[in-house]
Amino acid sequence: MKELRNSSEALYDRYADAVTALVMEQYLSALAEALAAEDRAPVEISAELDGRCRKCIKTGCTKALCRHVGRKLLRGTSVAVIVFLLLCGVFAVLFSTVEAIRVPIVNFFIEIQEEKPENSNSSPEADAAASGRNYLEGLTPADYELAEFSDRDEILRILYRNPAGETICFELYPTADAEASDGEAAAAEALTIGGCDAALIAKDGVQRIVWSRDGEESICRLETSAISREDLLALAEAIENKRGGTPPTESDSKLAEPTPQENDAPVYDYDISIPERVLNPFPRPQPTFPDTPPSYGSLPIDVNDVTENIGYYGIDAWMLETGEDQLIWSSVDGQETVDDTIGWSVLP
Amino acid sequence: MFPMILLTIEDESSREFMIRLYENCVARMYLEAGKYLSEKADVEDVVSDAVVKLVEKVDLLRQLDESKRLPYAITTVRHMAFRHLRRKNRLVLTDFDAMDALLPTADAESADDRVLKAQRNARLRELFASVSTEDRLLLEEKYVLLWPDEEIAKAFGIQPNSVRMRLTRTKRRIADALTAQGFRLDDWL
């Protein structure tokens, strides 16, 4: 057996384990028989010991049960957490790899996001009341109602709409950068609103007044196709007055009644030069076009096609005529080559 | 609410089981403790500690065969007594007399089965003589009381790995002694 143990210690250990278990089983049987055969001498257990033991049993059983239940709960919780993490992992993998799952979920959240303002009882009236900057309030014709109100990032937008769908829109931008002058300067008429330089632009039946207070960078824009030129001017005056300008004139009262709409662009007798500050808030030097015509992809841009220099969000830009499209090409300054072109866009 | 009701029912059931076991065993436990301890207060402390230990093992006891519950309780109280003596530095580890007394030796010559049992007990005494009292306690805690290694390690004040190594050595000693006896499986079945 010694040789066996030396050659295969593990095998011997298994043998030792088995025989020890057998011996201990026999030992337990012998013990039980000995106890059964033992004469039971009467034993007097003291009341104190008996009470102590019974109390131990009572409290100990409860504790043991609590431990037992606690272990089960812990095990159940662990299983639940593992299952939850597995589900999260599977969901994350499916979400990131399967479009059929991702799209409905994303759409669901987008819908919730869109419905959120309604759910939170947000309305243009409430927003306007909260903002306190509804400059059109009480100035529009009677059948116009507030349709949109936005006062975010210092950009104010107020839109009134009548049952026919006609609108009056007032916008206030914090800086002149936001006001685009997209080639409409030619149709502009210079005037004053509340003592401020202003321009009235009429195009495709839409009238727009743009003005800026002296000493301020903000730009006001009032746009509509629904009311007459005179009413529009009176409305602009009233707005400017409401913003803190001169007192409103008598013409303000005219706004209560809508006037017939003029579909055609109005023809004016004015011959007033438009102030440069309004048309072009950022004076810039005359452009010098690059010697080498710029190009974008397969579409070459010939400097000879430049028809007009326009301001485009405070950046030098030129209107180009190339085929059917009009292009706006812009660069940091006119002497830069095409490599320094920072942006262009195609206008329909 | 439902789990609480179940808890209460299970609690009552375990408590009743333990009370029954206690009432059946307490006298024998008291006597067993008295074999190793002379002072009444020590005996009562040991019996009380043994009851606490038995309560901790209520689930195991309920699974045990009825005939093995009393030996389990007696072995527990004996281990508690040994631990008590060790705490008081009064345990002589080489003294086997007390433990050998557990195995009956006499009045078994008439019937064959009694003869066989007497022979078995003699073999057991011979085997246990080959291991120390501590190793015998270790074997009892492992195979009779069915304690996990961690609990045995705590009782011995050693690491669980040391328990496994010590068990392996003890089992080898038992196997060696058994081989020296001329082990025949039929003798043990």
Interface residues (C-beta under 8 A of the other chain):
Chain A: M1 R5 Y12 D13 Y15 A16 D17 V19 T20 A21 L22 V23 M24 E25 Q26 Y27 L28 A30 L31 A32 E33 A34 L35 A37 E38 R40 A41 P42 V43 I45 S46 E48 L49 D50 R52 C53 R54 C56 I57 K58 G60 C61 T62 A64 L65 H68 V69
Chain B: P3 L7 E10 D11 S14 R15 M18 I19 Y22 V26 A27 R28 Y30 L31 E44 V47 S48 V51 V52 V55 E56 V58 D59 S67 K68 L70 P71 I74 T75 L102 L103 P104 K117 R120 N121 L124 L127 F128 L139 E140 K142 Y143 V144 T168 T170 K171 R172 I174 A175 D176 L178 T179 F183 W188
